[in-house]
Amino acid sequence: MTSTHRNYRTKDVDMLIASATIIQSAIAEKDFLQAKRPAWADPFFDDIKERIDNAIANILGIDSAKDLRQATQAILAIEASALRDLAEAKIQISEDFKSDKTRRDELLHQLGYATFHKAAQSGDQEALISLLFRFMANLTPEVKTEITAAGTAATLLDAITAYANQLKDANVSQETFKGSRKTITADALAELNAIYSQVISICKIAANLFKDKPHLRDQFSFTAVSSLLRAHSAQKEPPAA
């Protein structure tokens, strides 16, 4: 009898996109992985990628599998750099305006730090996206001039707004991440569970193979990748600056 229980705790779409992202990482590192495990020789990873795309299109009814994957990868690609640059800008603004605490606090609130920065630093991807969009929307020419005149480099501010534009271009702010748990057939659920099981096995083996390379090992943590996919459907387009 086919199980009606999901073996994963995320939304179906988040499981599939996390899986797709992990498989993309595997493809990028396949020379090393295949040397260690010949059973993963081509077209092993490509076949899984196709299986995931088919599930997104046929089970969830979402045609934009490629767009979903690209949006997710855009987030993963900028996360570390964005958090670093945001922290760098915050400390400089805090120090440059410490003699005028009222204005300092106004700027940090206006740019989104007061509302979103702590959560973003804790790994809340929704908060990071909101912070970047708030920063971009409210960094008016006048505010930028004020901040740079006090000491912060314009290139740093431009880098942060560029991250927000990258996310916007990847459609992260639109209703890309659809798919609350819908009613699906037992056969479809069996396929989703099978995909998850296969990807988890790849994660466990690959993470061990990359145990001495944390930046690569983390790309094969299903929990870490899937945690970046929360609540994107709640994102709205930022107001014009």
C-alpha positions as CSV (number, residue, x, y, z in Angstrom):
1,M,0.0,0.0,0.0
2,T,1.3,3.4,-0.9
3,S,2.2,5.7,2.0
4,T,0.2,8.9,2.4
5,H,2.9,10.4,4.7
6,R,5.5,13.0,3.6
7,N,9.0,12.1,4.7
8,Y,10.0,15.8,4.8
9,R,8.6,18.7,6.8
10,T,8.9,21.5,4.2
11,K,6.4,22.5,1.6
12,D,6.5,20.3,-1.5
13,V,7.8,23.1,-3.6
14,D,10.5,24.0,-1.1
15,M,11.6,20.3,-0.9
16,L,11.9,20.2,-4.7
17,I,13.7,23.5,-5.1
18,A,16.1,22.6,-2.3
19,S,16.7,19.3,-4.0
20,A,17.3,21.0,-7.3
21,T,19.7,23.4,-5.8
22,I,21.7,20.6,-4.2
23,I,21.8,18.7,-7.5
24,Q,23.1,21.8,-9.2
25,S,25.9,21.9,-6.6
26,A,26.6,18.2,-7.3
27,I,26.8,18.9,-11.0
28,A,29.3,21.7,-10.4
29,E,31.4,19.4,-8.4
30,K,30.7,16.2,-10.3
31,D,34.3,15.5,-11.4
32,F,35.4,15.1,-7.8
33,L,32.2,13.3,-6.7
34,Q,32.2,10.9,-9.6
35,A,35.9,10.1,-9.0
36,K,35.0,9.1,-5.5
37,R,31.8,7.3,-6.4
38,P,31.6,5.8,-10.0
39,A,27.9,5.0,-9.5
40,W,27.3,8.7,-9.9
41,A,28.7,8.8,-13.4
42,D,26.8,10.7,-16.1
43,P,23.9,11.0,-16.6
44,F,23.2,10.3,-12.9
45,F,22.8,13.9,-11.7
46,D,21.2,15.1,-14.9
47,D,18.6,12.4,-14.6
48,I,17.7,13.5,-11.1
49,K,17.5,17.1,-12.2
50,E,15.1,16.2,-14.9
51,R,13.1,14.1,-12.4
52,I,12.8,17.1,-10.1
53,D,11.8,19.5,-12.9
54,N,9.1,17.0,-14.1
55,A,7.7,16.8,-10.5
56,I,7.5,20.6,-10.3
57,A,5.7,20.8,-13.6
58,N,3.5,17.7,-13.4
59,I,2.8,17.3,-9.7
60,L,2.7,20.9,-8.5
61,G,1.5,22.3,-11.8
62,I,4.2,25.0,-11.9
63,D,5.6,25.5,-15.3
64,S,8.5,27.8,-14.3
65,A,10.8,25.2,-12.8
66,K,13.8,26.9,-14.3
67,D,12.7,30.3,-12.8
68,L,12.1,28.8,-9.4
69,R,15.6,27.2,-9.4
70,Q,17.3,30.4,-10.7
71,A,15.6,32.5,-8.0
72,T,16.7,30.2,-5.3
73,Q,20.2,30.0,-6.6
74,A,20.3,33.8,-6.7
75,I,19.5,34.0,-3.0
76,L,22.2,31.4,-2.2
77,A,24.8,33.1,-4.3
78,I,24.5,36.5,-2.6
79,E,23.6,35.6,1.0
80,A,27.1,35.6,2.5
81,S,28.3,38.7,0.6
82,A,25.1,40.6,1.4
83,L,25.2,39.9,5.1
84,R,28.9,40.9,5.2
85,D,28.4,44.2,3.4
86,L,25.2,45.0,5.3
87,A,27.1,44.6,8.6
88,E,30.0,46.7,7.4
89,A,27.7,49.5,6.4
90,K,25.8,49.3,9.7
91,I,28.9,49.7,11.9
92,Q,30.2,52.6,9.8
93,I,26.9,54.4,9.9
94,S,26.6,53.8,13.6
95,E,30.0,55.2,14.3
96,D,29.8,58.1,11.8
97,F,26.6,59.3,13.4
98,K,27.2,58.4,17.0
99,S,27.3,62.1,18.0
100,D,23.8,62.5,16.7
101,K,22.0,59.4,18.1
102,T,18.6,60.5,16.9
103,R,19.7,60.8,13.3
104,R,21.7,57.5,13.6
105,D,18.6,55.7,14.8
106,E,16.5,57.3,12.1
107,L,18.9,56.1,9.4
108,L,19.2,52.6,10.7
109,H,15.4,52.4,10.9
110,Q,14.9,53.9,7.5
111,L,17.3,51.5,5.8
112,G,15.7,48.5,7.5
113,Y,18.3,47.6,10.0
114,A,16.1,48.1,13.1
115,T,13.4,45.8,11.7
116,F,15.2,43.1,9.8
117,H,19.0,42.9,10.5
118,K,19.0,40.8,13.6
119,A,16.7,38.2,12.0
120,A,18.7,38.2,8.8
121,Q,21.9,37.5,10.7
122,S,20.2,34.6,12.3
123,G,19.5,33.0,8.9
124,D,16.0,34.3,8.2
125,Q,16.1,34.6,4.4
126,E,12.8,36.5,4.3
127,A,14.3,39.1,6.7
128,L,17.4,39.4,4.5
129,I,15.3,40.0,1.4
130,S,13.1,42.5,3.2
131,L,16.2,44.3,4.5
132,L,17.8,44.5,1.1
133,F,14.6,45.8,-0.5
134,R,14.1,48.4,2.3
135,F,17.7,49.5,2.0
136,M,17.4,50.0,-1.8
137,A,14.1,51.7,-1.6
138,N,15.1,54.2,1.0
139,L,18.7,55.0,0.0
140,T,17.6,58.1,-1.8
141,P,20.3,60.3,-3.4
142,E,20.0,62.7,-0.4
143,V,20.5,59.9,2.1
144,K,23.3,58.4,0.2
145,T,25.1,61.8,0.0
146,E,24.6,62.3,3.8
147,I,26.1,58.8,4.6
148,T,29.0,59.1,2.2
149,A,29.8,62.6,3.4
150,A,30.1,61.1,6.9
151,G,32.6,58.5,5.8
152,T,31.0,55.4,4.3
153,A,32.2,54.5,0.7
154,A,29.6,54.9,-2.0
155,T,30.8,51.6,-3.5
156,L,29.7,49.8,-0.4
157,L,26.2,51.3,-0.6
158,D,26.0,50.6,-4.3
159,A,27.0,46.9,-3.7
160,I,24.1,46.5,-1.2
161,T,21.5,48.0,-3.6
162,A,22.9,45.7,-6.4
163,Y,22.1,42.6,-4.3
164,A,18.5,43.8,-4.0
165,N,18.3,44.3,-7.8
166,Q,19.7,40.8,-8.3
167,L,16.9,39.3,-6.2
168,K,14.3,41.5,-7.9
169,D,15.5,40.3,-11.3
170,A,15.3,36.7,-10.2
171,N,11.6,37.3,-9.4
172,V,12.1,36.6,-5.7
173,S,9.8,39.5,-4.9
174,Q,6.9,38.0,-7.0
175,E,4.7,35.1,-6.4
176,T,7.3,32.6,-7.5
177,F,7.4,30.3,-4.6
178,K,3.9,28.8,-4.7
179,G,2.7,25.6,-3.3
180,S,1.3,25.2,0.2
181,R,0.6,21.5,0.8
182,K,-2.0,20.6,-1.7
183,T,-3.9,17.4,-2.1
184,I,-2.0,15.1,-4.4
185,T,-2.4,11.5,-5.4
186,A,-0.7,8.7,-3.6
187,D,1.5,8.0,-6.6
188,A,2.6,11.6,-6.8
189,L,3.4,11.6,-3.1
190,A,5.4,8.4,-3.5
191,E,7.4,10.1,-6.2
192,L,8.1,13.2,-4.0
193,N,9.2,10.9,-1.2
194,A,11.5,9.0,-3.6
195,I,13.1,12.2,-4.8
196,Y,13.7,13.4,-1.2
197,S,15.2,10.0,-0.2
198,Q,17.6,10.0,-3.2
199,V,18.7,13.6,-2.6
200,I,19.2,13.0,1.2
201,S,21.5,10.0,0.4
202,I,23.5,12.2,-2.0
203,C,23.7,14.9,0.7
204,K,25.0,12.5,3.4
205,I,27.6,11.0,1.1
206,A,28.8,14.3,-0.5
207,A,28.9,16.2,2.9
208,N,31.2,13.5,4.2
209,L,33.4,13.7,1.1
210,F,33.7,17.4,1.6
211,K,34.1,17.3,5.3
212,D,37.4,19.2,5.1
213,K,35.9,21.9,2.9
214,P,33.1,23.5,4.9
215,H,32.0,25.9,2.1
216,L,31.3,22.9,-0.1
217,R,30.0,20.6,2.6
218,D,27.3,23.2,3.5
219,Q,26.0,23.0,-0.1
220,F,25.0,19.5,0.7
221,S,23.1,20.2,3.9
222,F,19.4,19.8,3.0
223,T,18.4,21.6,6.2
224,A,20.6,24.6,5.5
225,V,19.4,24.9,1.9
226,S,15.8,24.3,2.6
227,S,15.8,26.9,5.4
228,L,16.5,29.6,2.8
229,L,13.2,29.0,1.0
230,R,10.8,30.3,3.6
231,A,7.9,32.7,2.9
232,H,9.1,34.1,-0.4
233,S,5.5,34.3,-1.7
234,A,4.9,37.0,1.0
235,Q,7.4,39.3,-0.6
236,K,6.2,42.3,-2.4
237,E,7.8,44.5,-5.0
238,P,9.7,47.3,-3.1
239,P,8.4,50.8,-3.5
240,A,10.3,53.0,-6.0
241,A,13.2,54.9,-4.5
